[in-house]
Amino acid sequence: MEGNVFNIQRYSIDDGPGIRTTVFLKGCPMRCKWCSNPESLSSEPQLLFRFTSCKKCGDCTQVCKANAITFDPEKGPLFDRDKCTVCGKCARECIYEAIKITGEAMDVDKVWKAIRKDLLYFEESGGGVTCSGGEILMQPDFVAEIFKRCRENGVHTCADTAGGGTEDAMAKILEYADLVYFDLKCLDDVRLKELTGMNSKSVVNNFKKVCESGKPIVVRVPLVPEQNNDADCIKEIATFVKSNAPNTTVHIMPYHRYGENKYESIGMTYPLTGLRENTEEELELARKIFEAEGLTVEVK
């Protein structure tokens, strides 16, 4: 069995308890305006160009058989992504690693080979493996097989999802997941579709399915100025969580622009250019709303 992976991040400390290895999967049905991993959206491999690493040698233009790369002495290589076949020849030619192909078909054995390097860290820190994305519900069989391999070897597993998939997909992953990190961005159907391109039905149903399973769940709420940080939106999420998972912990995730440069590197335009970060008052308001429902809150 193979899945499409765009990164395996070792020594991760933000994706679950302890020191973890996070397997990032490619493909997501949502189009969140603030996404910090735009290379995860498409399920297909993509060419990624780090302009800050480019030395403008022009070698990449010599190997492109599709004539998808032209060279500007000042700007360096210019990519015609409509012509690009993502063959990877330019990436292999670039000795400065300014060009890479993001997205690789990997089988469970190959993923496990990367994971097992960190078994000692897991044991000493109480860590484990997290599958993230993208949206892991788009590759449920692959995730389930990774988690099954982890369970067979005594490794803790965490499923990081925004509920963007079917309940059957969620059930497959839940069978072997020890913990679920669940993103809730908004629950109003019209507004969620505006923010992410997706309706709330699958999100709500999958959240309830996790709760019914009895698996521990941590709710993560990305708080984005002018998008979902108003009191009404936060209150709706808080009430929903209280009704379905009253003993859970809520992580408020302040907006950041860490992934903004990635958009240009894969030929996309960042939708929220110039958007400010959260104020301390906004973060405190969100905290108080969740705490008013009796929920444990952490601002990450």
Residue, then its C-alpha position, 0 to 999 in steps of 0.5 A: m500500500e502506498g500513500n502520497v507524503f510530502n514531508i516526514q518531520r522528526y523531533s516534532i514537539d507541537d503535534g502531540p505529547g512528547i517528541r514525535t515524528t510527524v508524517f505529512l500527507k498530501g491532498c486536502p479538500m479544504r482551501c483555508k485562506w490561512c493554510s500554512n502548508p499550501e504544498s499539501l493541498s494538491s494530491e499530485p506532486q508539485l515543483l517547489f522553487r526556493f528563490t532564496s537558495c537559487k544562485k542563478c546558474g541557469d543549469c536547470t534550463q538546460v535539462c528541461k525537455a518540456n521547455a518549461i523554464t526560461f532564464d532571467p539574469e536578474k530573477g533567475p529561472l522562471f517556470d511555466r507550470d502549465k508546461c511543467t511535467v514535474c519530471g524532477k530533472c531540474a531538481r536533480e540538476c540543482i546542486y543548491e537544492a533550490i528546486k525540489i519535487t514535493g510529494e512522494a509515493m511511499d509505502v508503509d515500510k518506507v515510512w516505518k523505516a523513517i519512524r523507527k529512527d526515533l523509537l528511543y526518543f518516543e520511549e524517553s519522552g512519551g512521544g510517538v507518531t502523528c499523521s497530519g496533512g493536508e487532510i488525513l481522511m483523504q488517505p484513510d487506509f494508508v494512515a490506518e496501516i501506518f498506525k497499525r504498524c506503530r501499535e504493533n511496535g508499541v508506538h503512540t499514535c495521533a491523528d491530526t484532522a479537520g474532519g474533511g472526509t467521510e465517516d467511514a474514513m474516520a472509522k478506519i483511522l480511529e481503529y488504530a489512533d490513540l489520540v485525535y487532534f481535531d481542528l475546528k475553524c467555524l461551524d456556521d455552514v455558509r461561513l465555513k464554506e466561504l472560509t474553506g470551501m467546505n460545508s460543515k456537515s462532514v466536520v460535525n459528523n466526524f467530530k461526533k464520531v470521534c467523541e462516540s469512539g471514546k478516544p481522547i480528543v484535543v480541539r485546535v482552533p486556528l484564530v484568524p483576524e477578520q476571518n473567524n475571531d469574532a465572539d459569535c463564531i468562537k461562542e458557537i464552537a465553544t458551545f458545540v465542544k461543551s455539548n460533545a466533548p466537555n472534558t477535552t482541552v482546547h488549543i487556541m492557535p494564533y494566526h501566523r504567516y510562517g507559510e506565506n513564502k511557500y505560496e510563491s514557491i509553488g506558484m500560488t498567491y497567498p490569499l491573506t497578504g498583509l493581514r495583521e496578527n491577533t491582538e492580546e485582547e482577541l486571544e484573551l476574549a477567546r480564552k474567556i469564552f471557552e473557559a466560560e463553558g468549563l473547558t480547559v484552554e491553552v493558547k499555543 
